[in-house]
């Protein structure tokens, strides 16, 4: 990803980068009394340093930092508060930004893990693949998708481990076509439909034909969809049927994302699916800004430029793997 609009760093940018380094140094095993004294002096040097340090902690929280790290977080929090008794910072988080950067953004890059070992077909992050199955069916894989295929004389089965796929199933009434996920199963004989895994929810949108959904949590119940409908499988059972806007929901097949007055946070969440780095929004106000448009999934940098130009927000690139929108 290319950098946002070129230009010199502001004083605030420089201060934030320094705060990020302190956030990491304090959690390193080598941090000692001299390190703590230097940090307290840095905090006391400028009131803006407190704000920058708080922002660094909020950033790590947004990136999913977890408790239980290398240093005693309570002690670090006490250290900060001893330099500014009237400032109460958020609870310390495990690792600092500098550590993440030194690992090449490893904390943010999504990994397939065992799913990739079990999968027959994988679409990498940012990739769109089309697979022709032996029975004549066609499967399109969206970004970061993994699935396994098992075609037998009496049954055709696909296991979707993660991601999103569009199925155009060749008709064969004698041999059902099943798509299974952790939440349940989709059963068809010949039809076109979209399946997306979103955390512990499976979303199934029907374009043509008919599909039947069965939840793993309630195998005795089933849900039959008609074209233009979407059903949901959850860990607790079947969800409610809702309209399925195929043109927008499957715009990924054209390399696009389509939004109409959607929160900016929703757009950025989708954009993060298509690139290995992370784009974060720290401000709730900015996250809620409404966005309308058609965006190119193959060029995240151009989407950021468009957001800056139309919404009047700015972005800060900290590494090749991290952009912060403010």
Secondary structure as UniProt FT lines:
FT   HELIX           11..25
FT   TURN            26..27
FT   TURN            29..30
FT   HELIX           33..45
FT   HELIX           47..62
FT   TURN            63..64
FT   HELIX           73..83
FT   TURN            85..86
FT   HELIX           97..102
FT   TURN            103..104
FT   TURN            106..108
FT   HELIX           114..118
FT   STRAND          121..123
FT   TURN            125..126
FT   STRAND          129..132
FT   TURN            134..135
FT   STRAND          138..141
FT   STRAND          145..152
FT   TURN            153..154
FT   STRAND          155..162
FT   STRAND          164..168
FT   TURN            173..174
FT   STRAND          177..181
FT   TURN            182..183
FT   STRAND          184..188
FT   STRAND          192..198
FT   TURN            199..200
FT   STRAND          201..208
FT   STRAND          211..215
FT   TURN            216..217
FT   STRAND          218..225
FT   TURN            227..228
FT   STRAND          229..234
FT   TURN            235..236
FT   STRAND          237..238
FT   STRAND          242..243
FT   HELIX           246..249
FT   HELIX           251..254
FT   STRAND          256..263
FT   HELIX           264..271
FT   HELIX           272..274
FT   STRAND          278..281
FT   HELIX           284..287
FT   STRAND          290..296
FT   TURN            297..298
FT   HELIX           300..311
FT   STRAND          315..319
FT   TURN            320..321
FT   STRAND          322..325
//
